[in-house]
Amino acid sequence: MKNQFSIDAAKDRKIALMVYGKNPSIQAKQKQLFGSKNRTKSYQLFEQLNQHTQVISEKSNIDCIWIYDHEIAGNTFGTRYSKAFESIFELGYDFVISVGNDIPGLNESHIQLAASQSAKYQAVLGPTQDGGDYLIAIHSESFDAASFAKLPWNTNQLHNALNNYLTVAEQEVFQLVELIDIDDFNSFSKSRQQTTSGFFQFFFIRILQSIEEYSKAENPFFNPTLIHQDHSLRAPPVFQ
């Protein structure tokens, strides 16, 4: 049985959940969180996050459509992402909630809250600590494909730009709590504090333990550098 929130929110609007992300193997290659010699660990992490997103998307009780970035034609991320929104609006949905597949702290309550606010607000944003957004929800009448595609995607200016984009259009925006998306080892480490799943806590600890064991056996300098230094790059410099 569907939750009451979805019945109330969907009375006058058709809502879709779009999971837009990258294939775990591609993520592991682009975001070598634990270095090139530990790419398998990165893949395992992103595969688990992918499965986690599948579980919460099912629990949300909202029509869900998965789209991987490499499946959409376009020279830029913004162009591809904008086309993905367009394709779902063309299916007849009035309100699209988009999330990624690399947010450990994301759960179905964030998605359900975004859906429940669709009757009051034209858009919902879920900001990340690095200036992006882990959730973007917008009504079809507020969506302009060309302008949307030109936003500063994959930068720390995105959240502010989205707010400005929607404010200029005189749309009210509901803000969700801030979460962490995984781009590098530092964000991976911080994200453990936001995970509510006991399995994820166990999985993260196992990865850290295996990396620490590798560091002691192969590179004594690796462990303190990895654990204590705050790296801004996607992969710790010690691996480059």
N, C-alpha and C positions, 0 to 999 in steps of 0.2 A: 504494500500500500504506500502511495506517495505521501510525503510529508505535507502538512497543512500549508507550509510556506509556498510550496510549488503550485498548489491548487489556487491559492489567493493571487500569487504573482502572475499566473498564467491565464487568469480570467479573460483579460483583454489583449494579452501579448503572448506570442510564441517564442519561447526561449531556447537557445542552443548553447551547449558548452563546447568550445573548440580547444582541444589540446594541441598547441602548436609548439613543436620542439625539434630537436635534432636526434637522429638515430644514435643510440648509445655508443656504437662503434665510432661514429664520427665525432661525438663529444669527447670520447677518450683520446682520440688522436689530436684534436684541437686544444683540449684542456688537459695537459699531462700533469695532473695534480701532484703526482708522486715521482715525476721524472720518467724519462724514456725507458729506463730499465724496469719500471713498475707500471707499464701501461695496462697490463692485465688487471691490476688493482683499480685503476681508473675506470676501466670498462665494467668491472663488477659493480662499482659504485653507481655508475650511471644506469646500468641495467636494473639495479634494485630501485633506483629512483623512478625509472620508467614504470616498473611494476607497481610501485607505491601510487603513482599517479593514476594508473588503471583502476586500482582498488577504490580510491577516493572519488574518481569520476563516476563509477558505478553506484557508489553510496549516495551521490548527490541527487539521484533521481531526476536528472535532466538529460534530454537528448544529447548524446555526446558524439562528436566527430573528431577523429584524430587526423592531423596533417603533419607530416614531416617536412622540414624546410626544403630538402633536396627534391621533393615531389612537385614543387611549384616553379614554374619558369619565371625568370627575372634576373636582372644583373645586380640588384641590391637586395639586402634583407627587407628594407622598407617596401620595395615594390612587391616582393613575394608575399610578405605578411599582409599587405593591403589587399592583394588578390585573394588571399585565403578568406578574409572577412567578406569580401564581395561575393565569393562563391557560396558562402553560407546564407547571406542575405538573399541571394537569388533563389535559394531553396524555399523561401517564404518565411524565414525566421525574422522576428522584429527586434530581438535583443540577443546579442552574442556576447558570451562570457568567455574570454580567452585566458588560458593559463599555460605555463611552460611545464616541462617534465624534469626540472632540476631544482625543485624547491622542497627540501626536506620538511620544513615546518608547515607546508600547505596541507590542509585537510578539508573534508567536505563542508564543514561549517563556514569556511570562507566563501566557498562557491554558493552555498545556500543563502548566505547573507547578501551576496551580490545580487542573486536572483530576486530576493524579497524586496530589495531597494529599487528594482526596475520600475515599479509603479510610481515611485516618488521622484526618482532622479533619472536624468538622461544618460549618465555615465557613472561607472564605479571604477576606482583605481586602487590597486594594492601596491604600495611603494616598497622597494627593496633598499637595503642599507647603502648600496653603491650608486643610488640615484636613478635606478631604473624602475620597472614595475613588473611584479610577478603575476598580476591579474589586471586585465584591461577589459572592461565591459561597456558596451555602447549600443545605443538604439540606432536602427537603420536610418532614421531621419536626421540623425546628428553626424552621420558618417560621410566624409568626403574623401574618396579614394586617393585623389592626387595630393591633397594636403597631408593626409595621413602617411602616405609613402615617403614624404620629404622630411618627416620628423627625425631628430638625431638618434636613430636607433643604435643600440649597443654602445651608448655613451652614458656618462654620469649626468648628462643634461636632460635625459629623456623625461623623467617624471615632471620636472618643471615645464618642459615644452608641451607635454600632454595637457597639463593643467591650463597653460596659456592658450593652447589650441581650442580647448573646450570652453574656456571662459570668454574668449573672443566671439565664439559662436553663441554666447549667452546661455550656456547649458550649466545646470547645477550638477556638481560632482560629489559623490559620496566616497569618503576615504576609508579604506580598510586599515588594519594594523600593519606595521612594517615587518617584513620578513627578509630572510637571506636567500639569495640564489647562489649556486656554487659556480664560481669562475676560476678560483685558484685555491691553493692549500689553506690560506688564511681564512677565506670564507667557508671552506669545508670545516675547519676546526671550530669556528664560531657557530656554525649551523647546528652543531650537536645540542646546544643550549635550547634550541627552539623545537626540537623533535619531540613529539608526544608519544611516538610509537616505541615500545620497549624493544621491539625487534631492531629498529634502526639504531638505537643506542648500542645494542650488542654488536651490530654489524660495523658501526663506526669504530668502536673500540677494537674489534678484531683487526680491522685494516690498520689502525695506528700501531697495534702491537706487532703486526707482521712487518710493517715498514721500519719500526724501531729495531727489530731483530736483524733485518737486512743491514741497517746502518752500522750496527755493532760489529757485524761480521765482515762487511765490505768497506766501510768508510767511517771511521770513528768521528770525523768532523761533521758528518751528515746529520746526526741526530740533534745536537743542540741548534744547528742552523735551521733545520726543518721545524722544530718544535717552537723555538723562541723568537725567531726573527720574523718581522712583519714584511712580507714580500708583496709588492704591487703588481708584479708580473703574473701572467697566468700560470707559469711553471716556475718553481723555485730556481733562482740563478745557479745554484750549485749543480744543477743537472744540465745546464746549457753549454 
